Amino acid sequence: MTNDCKISKINASLEPQRMALVNHPIYEDISTLCDLRIFMEYHVYAVWDFMSLLKSLQQQITGSTIPWLPSSDKTATRLINEIVLGEESDVTTDGEFSSHFEMYLQSMVDCGANISPVNDFLNLVRDKVAVRDAVAEIDAPLSVQTFVGNTFSTIESNQTVRIAAAFTFGREDLLPAIFEKIVDRLNLRSHGKLDNFRYYLNRHIELDADEHGPMAERMVESICGSSTVNWHVAELAAKDALQARLCLWDGMHQRIRAATVAPDSLRLQS
């Protein structure tokens, strides 16, 4: 079986979980800015640990020791460095450079979402507090703590194949077109408060579909090679990553449904 066929086999095995995410009932319940703020206040941690997966993978493939030594996988090295360039220093609407995570934070500020918890979390991490302890210390929702813990279990495994598969198959292209339409509608209602978020979604999803997604799959092919064991590990890691994301979506959905429902007139203005 060719590597292209092996990638197709993994994608086929992930289809039930992908469909569960794309068709998740959460999208039916995001109807106001308040709902979207809740989504973003959960989802921001997925954006952050996506970057952590990315940088972990870059270290695994290219090495980060001094003195420098050449990588044994030239193809994967080129691909991961190209992906990092776009994810960590993309062009903003103002022509400046920013990581996608920082774009996301700015989008949260624009629409009035609460960024204090995630900033507190980042400060704890800067102070060398362990990630799991930091996310617990800020009293993040349990689904967020579980999601971040799952990601760091993958990172801490030091298995390049496992990290690459979690990164490649748990991407932001899982946000469906209906979500973009919801954001468009809310942006009109809020007179452009979501312009930056709209740009983030367009930029991230376009890169995933046209460049980074195919690059990441080629990277998995290069890393797995002809090893049956590697391909098996990749498939299991991909399924685990999607299952963790599905649990996060469930947590967000429960929180949105549990939120106090304001009168319709107020919800339309929120």
N, C-alpha and C positions, 0 to 999 in steps of 0.2 A: 504493500500500500504506500503510495506517495505521501509526502508530507502535506501537500494540499488536501488530500483525501482525509488525512488524520485531523487536520484543522476542521474540515467539514464535519467529520464524525463527532468532534467535541461540540461544535455548534449545534448539531442536531440533538445531541444528548441534553443540551442546555435549554432547548426550546420550551419545555413546560415551565421552567422557572422564569425565563425571559417573558413569556406571555403573561405569567402571573404578575410580573412587575409592570409591564406595559399596560395591562388591562386592570390594574389595581383599582379598587373602589375609591381610593383616596382622591383621585382626580375628579370624581363626581362631587366631592365635598369641598373643594377649593373654589369658593365663589366670592370671597371678599379679600381685601388686603390683610385683614386679621388672620384669615386662614393661611394665606401665603406666608405671612411672617412666621407662623408656627412651623410651617414646612421648612423655611429657610433656617430657623433656629435649631432644627434637628439636622438638616441636610448639610450644614456648614462643616460638621465634623467628618462627614463622608468626603467632602471636598478636601479638607485638611489631610485626612489619612491616605487619600489617593496620592497626594504629593509625597507623603512619607513612604508609601510603596514605591513610587517612582524613584526617589533618591536612594532608597535601599537597593533597588534593582541596579541603578547606575553604579553604586559602590561594588555590588557583587560582580558585575560584568567587567567594569573598567579598572577596578582597584582604586584605592585611595591612600596607599602607603607611599612614604618617601624613604628611600629613593624610589622613583617610578620604575615600573616594569611593564613591558608591553602586554596587552591582553591576548589571551589565547583564542578569543573569538572575535575576529575583526568585524564580521557582519553585525553581530549583536552590539558591539561597541559603537559602531556608526549609527545604528538605529536608535539606541537608547539616548545617545547624545543629541540626536536631532529632536527626539520627543521632549527631552528636558528643556531644550532651547525654547520650544513653543509653550510648554506648560509653565515654566518658571520665569520667563521674560517675554511675554507676548506684548503686542502693541495695543495700547488702550485707545479709547475714543479721542483722547487729546494728543495722540501721537507719542506718548511716553511709553515706558516699559513697566510691566507688572506681572506678577504671577497670577494665575487664574484664581487662586485662593484669595489674594488681596482684592481682585476685581469683585469677587463674591462678597467680601466684607463691605466694600463700598456700596454695593447694590443693597445690602441689608440696611445700611445707614440711610440710604435714599428713601427706602420705603418704611422706615420707622421700626424695623426689627431690632430686637435687643441683642447687642453684640458684647455686652459686659461679661456674660459667662464664658464665651469663647476667648475673649481677651484675657480673662483671669486664668483660664486654662493654659493659654500660651505663655503667660508670665510664669506660671508654676513650672512648665516644661523648661523655660529658659533658666529657671533656678535649679535645674537638675532633678526635679521631682519626677519619679517614674510616671510614665504616661497613664497607666491604669489608676495609680493613686491620684494623679492630677484630675482626671475626669470624674473620679468619685468625690474628690474634695470640693469641686464646684457644684456637686449635687446634680450632675447631668442626668437626664432621664435614663432609666434602666436600659432601654433599647439602644440608646447611644453608647452607654458604657459597654454593653455586650458587643456592639458592632466594632467599636474601637479596639476592644480586647481581642476580638477575632482577628482583626487586621494585624495587630502586633504579635499575635501568636504565629501568624504566617511570616512576618518579618523576622522574628526571633528564631524561626526554624533554620535560618541561613541556607535554605534550599533554593537555589536560583530558579529552578524549574517551578517550584510552588509559588514563589513570589511573582514570577513572570506571568504565570497563568492567572493568578488572582488579579493582577494589574490589567491584563489584556482582556479578560472576559467579564470583568465587573465594572465596565466603563460607563461614562455619562451618556452614551448613546441610548441607554435604557430609559431616559426621559422621553416619553412619546410625543408625537406631534400635538396631541390634545393638550398637553401641558403648555406648549408654546402658545396655543390659541387662548388658553386661560390667561396667561401672562399678558398677551396682547390686549385682551378685553379689559383686564384690570388696569393696564397702563393707560388706556383711553379714559377710564373712569377717574384715574388719579392724576390726569393731566401731565403724563410723562415721568412720573416718579420712578418708573421701572425701566427707563431708557437704558441705563447701564446694565441692568439685569438682562434685558433683552439682548444687548450686545454680547454679554457673557455667554448666554445660551447659544446664540448664533455662532460665536467664535469657537466655543468648546465643542459643540456638536458637529460643526463643519470640519474641524480639525480631526475629530475622532473618525468621522465617516470617510473623509477623503485622504487623510495623511496618516495620523497617528494610529488609527485602528489597523489598517493594512500593515504599517510598519511593525506594530506590536505582534501581529500574527507571524510575520516573517521572523521576528526575534524569537518567538516561541519555537518556530521550526528549527532555527539555527541552534538553539539551546538543547532541544530535545533530540535532534539528530535522528539516528536510527534506533535509539534505545526504546524498547517496548515499555520498560519500567518508567522512563521519563514521561512518556506519553500518558501512561496510566496515572502517574502523580499529577500531571497537568490537568487531566480531566476531573480528578477528585477535587483539586484545589479550586478549579473554576466553579464547580457545583457548590462548594463550601462558600465561596465568595458571594455567589448569587443568593444563596439561602440566607446569609447574614444580612444582605441588603434587603431582602424581602421582610425579614424580622424588623429591620429599622423602619421600613415603610409601614408595617402594621402598627408600630409604636406611634409614628407620626399621625396615622389615621385615627387611632384611638384618642390621641390628644386633641385633634381638631374637632372630633365629634363631641368630646367632653367639654369643649370650650363653651362658655356662656353665649347663648344665641341672643343677639340684640334684635330689636325691631327691624323689619326689613328696610325702613328708611335710613336707619343708622348704619346698617350693614352695607348698603350701597355707597355710603359716604366714606366708610372706613378704609 
